[in-house]
Amino acid sequence: MIERTVTIGASFETRSAALLVQTASKFRSQIHIKVDERIANAKSIMGIISLGITDGQTVKLVADGDDERQAIPALEQFFFMTR
């Protein structure tokens, strides 16, 4: 299992959530996003939206599986590009 903390860029909205789900769905690993005490499956649009992620917020990415080492950098890159 790999965990990384990232800060959400200034433009995270519904479209960003959909693109995040598309990115996470490319991997076989289980991928979750933690916001404070709440956690959601990164492959679920409803789960991501339910977190209520706001611009500038810090979240934790968690990947567990055989391609976790590829998944986390791809998601970090996704968040870097949304800045």
N, C-alpha and C positions, 0 to 999 in steps of 0.2 A: 504494500500500500504506500502511495506517495501523496503527500499533502503539500500544498503551496498556498500562500496568501497573496492575493492580488487586490489592487484598488481599481474600482470600476471607473471607466472614463466618463467624460461629461455628456455622453449621448446614449446612455443605456435606456432603451424603451422597448416596446413590444416587438418591433422589427429586430432589434438586437437580440432579444430573447429567442426569437425564431432562428436566427442565424447561429446562436450558441447551441441550440438543440441540434441543428444540422451538423455542426462541427463535432459535437460529442457523440452523435449517432454513428460516426464513421469508425468508432473504436468498439472492440468487443468488451473491454473492461467496464466494470461498473463505475460510473462517474457521478459524483454528488457535489452539490454546492451547499456550503454551510454559511448561514448568516446568523450571527449570535447563537441562539440555542435552536434555531430552525434549520432543517436540512431538506433538500429536494433532489430528486433524480435529475441530472443535467440533460437527460434525453427526453424529458417531459415538459412540453411548453406550459402546461397548466401548473406544474410544480415550480418552474422558474418564476412564472408570473406571480404565483401565490407568495413568494418570498418578499415581494415588494421592494426589490433592489432599487436603490436610488443612486443618482450620480455622485461620484466621489466616495462611495461606501467601500469598505474593505470586506472581502469575502474570502472563504477558504475553499479551494478546489481539492477534491479527494478522488483519487483513481485507484482502483484495485482490480488487477487482472493481468493477463499475459502481455498486453500492449500498453500498460500504464506508463511506461517510460516514454512512449511516443505521444500519448494522450495529453499529459500535463503540459508539455511545451507547446502543443498545438493550441490548447485552450489559453495558455498565457499569451501566445501570439495573437489570438483572437481579441483578448482584452486590450492588448497593446494597440491594436489597430483601431479600436473603438474610441481611443482617446482623442 
